[in-house]
Amino acid sequence: MNFTIQLVSSALKRLWVRGVLLAVFGCAGLPTLAAAAAEKGDAEVYEFSADVVRRNTKENNRVTQGRMYVGRHGVRTEGERAGQKVWMIFKPEEKLVWTLFPQQKVYTVSEGMVIGRPPMPDEQESPCRKDPQFVCREMGVQAIGGRETRLWDISLRSSAPGGSIEPYARMWVDVGLKIAIREAYVDGLEVNMENLKQGAQPQSLFDLPAGFQKVSAPPQADGVKK
């Protein structure tokens, strides 16, 4: 599992919703969920930590789990890829991402990353408002893990004339954090934030650890030392 986030583009419209919470479980790109809280400027920064749990109900409830920290100094995700630990530290102001492999004490750098986020369903730039393919309905307020959320039902409209509307996903947007803390898809994928704790995060979480050597390419998974 690659512990980054899914890029959203016109070719990946159907993955727009997945880009909101897959900060630990995406395939390529940048941490859009994390950037939602880490963006600077006049907006308040919502700092928190949480476990991010991915479960596929159509694959014998296969579960993978990671960890996320969002703070004023950046975003950090911790997970596992092909049997080895992988940490990622996102620095929005510097437009860079460090990918760290703690078992080998090495890291890679991705520079020039414009770290942004997909908008929530009720925001003006959301595909829910701008793209007729998306049909989004607010279903009311629900409590998730003791936090108040607004539930959104998201369907996709066929581009063919008179095309049908098919269910796609549900998204629970935290009212306080203004991010999705739970998502469920019709293909069986569920992604949840658990053990969410709101509060200031230590700056050291978002600094490059001492003793790590920069490399040009990630180490091979089969080279992990046991």
C-alpha positions as CSV (number, residue, x, y, z in Angstrom):
1,M,0.0,0.0,0.0
2,N,1.4,3.4,-1.0
3,F,0.8,5.8,1.9
4,T,0.3,9.1,0.0
5,I,-2.8,10.7,-1.4
6,Q,-4.7,10.5,-4.7
7,L,-4.3,13.3,-7.1
8,V,-7.5,14.7,-8.4
9,S,-7.8,15.5,-12.2
10,S,-10.3,15.5,-14.9
11,A,-9.3,12.0,-15.8
12,L,-10.0,10.9,-12.2
13,K,-13.4,12.5,-11.5
14,R,-14.7,9.3,-10.0
15,L,-11.9,9.4,-7.5
16,W,-12.6,13.0,-6.3
17,V,-14.3,11.9,-3.1
18,R,-11.6,9.4,-2.3
19,G,-9.1,12.2,-2.4
20,V,-10.7,13.7,0.7
21,L,-9.8,11.1,3.3
22,L,-7.1,8.9,1.7
23,A,-4.2,10.9,3.1
24,V,-2.7,7.7,4.3
25,F,-4.0,5.3,1.7
26,G,-3.8,6.9,-1.8
27,C,-1.7,6.1,-4.8
28,A,0.2,9.1,-5.9
29,G,0.4,12.8,-5.2
30,L,-0.2,14.9,-2.1
31,P,-2.2,14.9,1.2
32,T,-5.4,16.7,0.4
33,L,-7.1,15.9,3.7
34,A,-4.1,17.1,5.6
35,A,-3.8,20.3,3.6
36,A,-7.3,21.1,4.5
37,A,-6.2,21.6,8.0
38,A,-2.6,22.8,7.4
39,E,-3.3,25.5,4.8
40,K,-2.1,28.8,6.2
41,G,-3.2,32.4,5.7
42,D,-6.2,34.0,7.5
43,A,-7.9,30.7,8.1
44,E,-7.5,29.0,11.4
45,V,-5.3,25.9,11.5
46,Y,-7.1,22.9,13.0
47,E,-4.4,20.7,14.6
48,F,-5.1,17.0,15.5
49,S,-3.9,13.5,15.4
50,A,-5.8,10.4,14.4
51,D,-5.6,6.8,13.3
52,V,-6.8,6.3,9.7
53,V,-8.3,2.8,9.2
54,R,-9.1,1.4,5.8
55,R,-11.4,-1.6,5.5
56,N,-12.8,-3.3,2.4
57,T,-16.1,-5.1,3.2
58,K,-15.9,-7.0,-0.1
59,E,-12.4,-8.4,0.6
60,N,-13.1,-10.3,3.8
61,N,-13.0,-7.0,5.7
62,R,-9.3,-6.7,5.0
63,V,-8.0,-3.9,7.2
64,T,-5.0,-1.6,6.9
65,Q,-4.1,1.1,9.3
66,G,-2.0,4.3,9.4
67,R,-1.5,7.3,11.6
68,M,-1.8,11.0,10.8
69,Y,-0.7,14.2,12.5
70,V,-1.8,17.6,11.3
71,G,-0.2,20.7,12.7
72,R,0.8,24.3,12.1
73,H,4.2,23.1,10.8
74,G,3.0,20.5,8.4
75,V,1.5,17.1,8.1
76,R,2.9,13.7,8.9
77,T,1.5,10.3,7.9
78,E,2.9,6.9,9.1
79,G,2.1,3.6,7.5
80,E,3.5,0.5,5.9
81,R,4.3,-0.3,2.3
82,A,5.2,-3.8,1.1
83,G,6.3,-4.8,4.6
84,Q,8.3,-1.8,5.5
85,K,7.5,1.3,7.5
86,V,7.0,4.5,5.5
87,W,6.6,8.0,7.0
88,M,5.7,11.1,5.0
89,I,6.2,14.7,6.1
90,F,4.4,17.3,4.0
91,K,5.6,20.9,4.2
92,P,3.0,23.1,2.5
93,E,4.9,26.4,2.9
94,E,8.1,24.9,1.5
95,K,6.2,23.0,-1.2
96,L,8.1,19.8,-0.5
97,V,7.5,16.3,0.8
98,W,9.9,14.0,2.6
99,T,9.3,10.3,2.3
100,L,11.2,8.5,5.0
101,F,12.1,4.8,5.3
102,P,13.0,4.4,9.0
103,Q,14.2,0.8,8.8
104,Q,16.9,1.9,6.3
105,K,17.4,5.4,7.8
106,V,17.0,7.0,4.3
107,Y,14.6,9.5,2.7
108,T,13.6,11.0,-0.6
109,V,12.5,14.5,-1.4
110,S,9.8,15.7,-3.8
111,E,10.0,19.4,-4.4
112,G,7.7,22.0,-6.0
113,M,4.6,20.3,-4.6
114,V,1.6,22.7,-4.6
115,I,-0.2,21.1,-1.6
116,G,-3.9,21.9,-1.7
117,R,-7.1,20.1,-1.0
118,P,-10.3,19.1,-2.8
119,P,-13.2,21.2,-1.5
120,M,-15.9,19.8,0.7
121,P,-19.3,19.2,-0.9
122,D,-20.9,22.4,0.3
123,E,-18.1,24.6,-0.9
124,Q,-18.3,26.7,-4.0
125,E,-15.4,25.0,-5.9
126,S,-16.7,21.5,-5.1
127,P,-17.6,19.2,-8.1
128,C,-20.9,18.9,-6.3
129,R,-21.6,22.5,-7.4
130,K,-19.5,22.8,-10.6
131,D,-19.8,19.3,-12.3
132,P,-23.2,18.1,-13.4
133,Q,-21.9,14.5,-13.2
134,F,-22.0,14.7,-9.4
135,V,-25.3,14.6,-7.6
136,C,-24.8,15.5,-3.9
137,R,-27.4,15.6,-1.1
138,E,-26.9,16.7,2.5
139,M,-28.6,14.0,4.6
140,G,-28.4,15.7,8.0
141,V,-26.3,15.7,11.1
142,Q,-24.8,12.5,12.6
143,A,-22.4,11.9,15.5
144,I,-19.3,9.9,14.6
145,G,-16.9,9.0,17.4
146,G,-18.4,11.7,19.5
147,R,-17.9,14.4,16.9
148,E,-20.7,16.2,15.0
149,T,-20.7,15.6,11.3
150,R,-22.8,16.4,8.3
151,L,-23.6,13.4,6.1
152,W,-23.4,13.8,2.3
153,D,-24.8,11.3,-0.2
154,I,-22.9,11.4,-3.5
155,S,-24.1,9.8,-6.7
156,L,-22.8,9.9,-10.3
157,R,-24.9,10.8,-13.3
158,S,-24.3,9.0,-16.6
159,S,-23.1,11.3,-19.4
160,A,-25.3,9.6,-21.9
161,P,-28.6,11.4,-22.8
162,G,-31.2,10.3,-20.2
163,G,-28.5,8.5,-18.3
164,S,-29.2,7.0,-14.9
165,I,-27.9,8.2,-11.6
166,E,-26.0,5.6,-9.6
167,P,-24.9,5.7,-5.9
168,Y,-21.2,6.3,-5.4
169,A,-20.2,7.2,-1.9
170,R,-21.2,8.7,1.4
171,M,-19.0,11.3,3.2
172,W,-19.2,12.4,6.9
173,V,-17.8,15.9,7.2
174,D,-16.7,17.0,10.6
175,V,-18.4,20.3,11.5
176,G,-15.5,21.6,13.6
177,L,-12.6,20.5,11.5
178,K,-14.3,21.0,8.1
179,I,-12.8,17.7,6.8
180,A,-14.2,14.3,6.1
181,I,-13.6,11.9,8.9
182,R,-15.4,9.0,7.4
183,E,-16.1,7.8,3.8
184,A,-17.9,4.8,2.5
185,Y,-18.1,3.6,-1.1
186,V,-20.4,1.3,-3.0
187,D,-17.4,-0.8,-4.0
188,G,-16.9,-1.8,-0.4
189,L,-14.1,0.5,0.6
190,E,-14.5,2.3,3.9
191,V,-12.0,4.8,5.4
192,N,-12.4,6.1,8.9
193,M,-10.6,8.4,11.3
194,E,-10.4,6.8,14.8
195,N,-9.0,8.0,18.1
196,L,-9.1,11.6,16.8
197,K,-7.5,14.0,19.3
198,Q,-7.7,17.7,18.6
199,G,-4.8,19.8,19.9
200,A,-1.4,21.3,19.2
201,Q,1.1,18.9,17.6
202,P,4.9,19.1,18.4
203,Q,7.0,20.8,15.8
204,S,9.5,17.9,16.0
205,L,6.9,15.6,14.2
206,F,7.4,17.7,11.1
207,D,11.2,18.1,11.1
208,L,13.5,15.8,9.3
209,P,14.9,13.4,11.9
210,A,18.6,13.2,12.5
211,G,20.6,10.4,11.2
212,F,18.6,9.9,7.9
213,Q,20.5,9.9,4.6
214,K,19.0,11.4,1.4
215,V,18.7,9.0,-1.6
216,S,17.5,9.5,-5.1
217,A,15.1,6.6,-5.1
218,P,13.1,4.6,-2.5
219,P,14.8,1.4,-1.3
220,Q,13.6,-1.9,-2.5
221,A,11.1,-3.6,-0.3
222,D,12.9,-6.9,-0.4
223,G,16.0,-5.2,1.0
224,V,14.4,-4.5,4.3
225,K,16.5,-5.7,7.1
226,K,14.8,-8.0,9.5
